[in-house]
Each structure stands twice: as structure tokens, then as C-alpha cells.
Amino acid sequence: MDDVFREIKLRQDYLKNKDPKTYDFTNMYTGLQHDRIKRNVREAVREAKQYAAEVFHRDERYIYPLDSGLDDIETIMEHVNFVVDNTFLYTRGGILKQQKIGLPMGTNSAPEIANLTCYVDERDEMNQLISAGKIDEA
């Protein structure tokens, strides 16, 4: 975090009229809607598979393991859905609660799932800017 603040401070003059945005990533995982997570991760996996099929299969230097068991989008999504849908916590008061929004930050796969979720939104925003001719903003 200190590195980010230092960079912003060093580039104050450059960023002055650029309308930079900052976000609190410490709350990001816990604020993602489950339907958005599932939709975006599915789209990111679909895009990755398409990329692999187009690039890796044509280039003999890369090995794409078609028999890995994770080559099917539905298989991958079963795992993602399980993590998203089956996060529970047990309170000190003895109450079992199911998480309905977001991912707990301590979940091993939460960073990757959150990154894939945000990637699709960022990709779409960049594509809209480029389509509108706003290359510098993109």
C-alpha cells in the first residue's frame, strides 16, 4: 500500500486532471455479489479456454492438457459454485450462518475468484472506452 501511495504522490501533477479513482481492496472480496461472481468467472474461464484453443494448440512449444479433468467449463464452475455457495461461519453464540454476499478473505481461492470477477468488468469497461475512441482513457 505504501508503494501505491508513494507513486500517487510522485505523479500528482500528471494525475491532476486525469480524475484517478482509488478503491479499498480490503473490503472487495466481501462485497462481491454471488451472481456476479459466478457470471464473471464463467465468462473469464470461457475466454481463457478460447484463447488456449486459438494460441496454445497452434504453438508446439505449449502443452495444453486436454485430459486434466478441468477442461470442461462446467467442471470448473462446479468447483467455483461450491466455494461461493458453501461458505459458512459459526458464531461465538453458537449460530451457524451462511455467507450470502462476497467471499471471506481467508478462503484460499478468494483472491483468484475476485480477480477473475473484476477482470471481466474491467475488460468490458476497457472495450467500451476503446470502441468509443477513448484510447487514452483506456
N, C-alpha and C positions, 0 to 999 in steps of 0.2 A: 504494500500500500504506500509505503514511503517513497518508493521509486516512482510510482504514478504521480503523487503529489509534486515531487521534485520536477518531473517532466512538464507538468502543467505550469508550474511556476516559471520554469525556464522558457516556456513558449507563450507566455502571457500576451505579448504583442501580436504574435501570429494568430492566436486563438480569439483575440479581442472581438472581431466582427464575424466569427465563424459560428456562433451560437452552440458551443460544445455542450454536451449532456454528460451528466455523471449519474451513476446508479449505485445503490447499496447492494452489493452482491452477497452480503451476509444474510440477507433475507430472501434471496432469489429462489432457492430451492423450495422453501416452504410456501411460496406464493403462487407456484405454477398450478394451473387448473388441470385436473387429471385428463379431461377430454382433449385438451390442448397438447399435453404431453404425448398421449397415445397417437393423436393425429400427426403431430410433427415428427415424432420418432419414426413412425411408419413411412412418412414421406422421405426422411433422411436416409433410411435404410434402402428404400426403393431407388433413390438417386444413386447411392453408393453401389448397389448391385448393377445398375445400368452402366455406371462408369466402369466398374470392373469388367463387365461383359464387353464393353467397347474398347477399353485400353489394354487391360491385362491379358485378355485372350489373344490379342493380336501380337503381343510382345513376348517372345520366348524367354526373356530374362525373368519374367514374373511367373510364379506358380500360384494359381487360384484354386484352392482346394474345394472342388465341387462336391466331394463326399464328406465334408466337415460336419454335416448334420445341421449346420446353421445357414445353409444356402437358401433355405426357404424363408421368405419374409414372415409367413405365418408362424413358423417355429420361433423366430426371433421375437416376434410380437407376443407370443405366449409367455415368454420369459419376462419381457418388459411389463406386460399387463399384470403378471403375478406380483412383481415388485411393487407396482403402483397400487394395485388393489388390495394387497395383503400386508400393509404396514399397520401394526397395532402398537399401542403402548399401554402399560399397566401403571396406573397412578398410585401414589402412596396411600391413597384412601381405598385401594383395592378395586378400583373401577377399570375395566378393560375398554379402551377406546380405539376406534379405527380412524386412521388419518384419511380425511376426505379431500383435502387440498394440499398440494405440494408433496415434497419428498423430504424426509429427515436428513439433515446434513451429515449424519454419521453413517448413512447407508452407503455401502461400498460403491454401488453403481450410480449413486445420485449425481456425481459430477458429470459423468458421461451422458446420462439421460438428460440432465439440464442443458448441457452443451448442445446436444442434438436438437432439443426442443427450441432453444434460442437460435440455433443455426438456421433453421427453416424460416423463422420470422425475419432474421437479418438478411438472408438470401433474397427473400421476396421484396424487402424494402430496397435493397441494392438494385434488383432488377427493375423495380418501378422507377427509381431515380434515373437509371441508365436509359430506360425506354422513353422517359420524359426529356432526355437530353441533358440531364443534370449530372454530368460526368464528374465534375469537381466535388460535388456534394457526396456522390457515391464513393 
